[in-house]
Amino acid sequence: MSTCGTEPSSNEARAEVDADLLRGWDHAHLWHPFTPLADWYATDPLIIASGDGIYLYDIEGNRYLDAVSSLWCNVHGHRHPTIDAAIRDQLDRVAHSTLLGASHAPSIALARRLVELAPPGLTRVFFSDDGATAVEVALKMAFQYWRQKANPEPQRTRFLALSGAYHGDTIGDVSLGGVARFHALFEPLLFATLRAPAPHCYRCPLGLARPDCRTACLDEVERLLAAHRGEVAAVVVEPLVQGAAGMIVHPDGYLKGLRTLCDRYDTLLIADEVAVGFGRTGTMFACEQEQVTPDFLCLAKGITGGYLPLAATLTTERVHAEFVGDAAAGRTFCHGHTYGGNPLGAAAALASLRVFDEEKTLQSLPVKCARLAARLEEFRGLPHVGDVRSRGLIGAVELVEDVVLKRPFPTSMQFGAKICAAARKRGVLMRSLGDVLVFMPPMSIPGNALDELIDAVLASLYECSSEQTGATTN
Ligand SMILES: *Cc1c(COP(=O)(O)O)cnc(C)c1O
């Protein structure tokens, strides 16, 4: 590595020179996603050098518990020997070849395995490379399906999504999106989406409470489907947990209710399991928990165990059949991504699924999920804790300025970010969603490390709340 002509006298000195260079180049050239840049440039960037199991190490050798699973995707820990070996083995064959007009064993085998694991009826697999593309593919397939099915219904051009929805950052996905902070600016570029209220029980948009509400939010979906009868191409949902909206845990029966409504109004259901798929909610796929088969199942993030970019959109024979025709028939799905079904990614995904079997990952989850849920209860009643919620190995603590009124802190306070910074000093790497603290460690996390995580965040919350109280009384 070039050190600009300086010749460090020892390895230690070289590491230091390189660290400063890297920090400088980061600030000079690297534009980070979803990152307030002035804040970023005002602090030294954390530069990760390596990982091992649930831990990451920075270039100074400091250790961090990876409590965000490297953005909700790591499953079995970093540098898992089985996945590492599978990628190396594939690398000895070929790193990439296309699925446009050719095939390869890793994608074939992975398609087969996904169909075996997915809810029954999902038998066709289209590969792409990210969660955003997995959903975009489902949108375009659904749209095209209505145009070329027998008895076409070309007036079905609209999509129904939930408030707070997050389905990725391409323009199609942003059109579905319901997070104002991310999506409002792009409004002039977007197609109009029908918007139903999210089943967010802590802040019920209908002002009701469980269980007396009888999931009245589903009636709102029905009202929209009835008002736009024959116009809706698909209903799009993040099953069980709405991630980016703040880990909103849906009430039992909501997903099943959506499926029933889609059937009643003869429209399609797109399940975006990009965040919740691959064990995250306690079962391989979230849809299983309500015995729902969606018309499209979108998978990414955890599909490769969190190793490589790969995504899949699964659909049914019913949908697929309408796309079968020769070149002249004009039924082709004219969509694809250069690296869709990349063999290294597919090999990693197959290995990750093997690890699920070998390490009995799903069987190990109930105990961990119960421990996470139980320990999260320790947050309830603490100053500024508005809500505590969890589903599977997803935990969330929503912090508010006024617990009684559920009034959020002003954004300028950056309270959630402050707690994450305090947790980092305690060796825990986490990223909040605004003032919602998110607990999403790799599923390989042992129980004692779950305790380590909760203890560090509790201590960080105490530290920041007392500073907070000090600040307001001054
Ligand atoms: C992260 C996410 C996406 C987008 O996935 P990318 O791989 O970041 O494009 C889509 N849907 C949901 C529910 C997500 O959490």
The ligand as an SDF file (V2000), in Angstrom:
LIG
                    3D

 15 15  0  0  0  0  0  0  0  0999 V2000
  -33.7470   -3.0840    2.9170 C   0  0  0  0  0  0  0  0  0  0  0  0
  -35.1020   -3.2740    2.3840 C   0  0  0  0  0  0  0  0  0  0  0  0
  -35.3590   -3.1640    1.0010 C   0  0  0  0  0  0  0  0  0  0  0  0
  -34.3030   -2.7400    0.0230 C   0  0  0  0  0  0  0  0  0  0  0  0
  -33.2690   -3.6720   -0.0570 O   0  0  0  0  0  0  0  0  0  0  0  0
  -31.8560   -3.2210   -0.6820 P   0  0  0  0  0  0  0  0  0  0  0  0
  -31.0800   -4.4820   -0.7590 O   0  0  0  0  0  0  0  0  0  0  0  0
  -31.2920   -2.2300    0.3020 O   0  0  0  0  0  0  0  0  0  0  0  0
  -32.1380   -2.6000   -1.9890 O   0  0  0  0  0  0  0  0  0  0  0  0
  -36.6270   -3.4510    0.5510 C   0  0  0  0  0  0  0  0  0  0  0  0
  -37.6080   -3.8010    1.3980 N   0  0  0  0  0  0  0  0  0  0  0  0
  -37.4060   -3.8970    2.7200 C   0  0  0  0  0  0  0  0  0  0  0  0
  -38.5350   -4.3210    3.5980 C   0  0  0  0  0  0  0  0  0  0  0  0
  -36.1580   -3.6200    3.2700 C   0  0  0  0  0  0  0  0  0  0  0  0
  -35.9610   -3.6730    4.5820 O   0  0  0  0  0  0  0  0  0  0  0  0
  1  2  1  0
  2  3  1  0
  2 14  2  0
  3  4  1  0
  3 10  2  0
  4  5  1  0
  5  6  1  0
  6  7  2  0
  6  8  1  0
  6  9  1  0
 10 11  1  0
 11 12  2  0
 12 13  1  0
 12 14  1  0
 14 15  1  0
M  END
$$$$
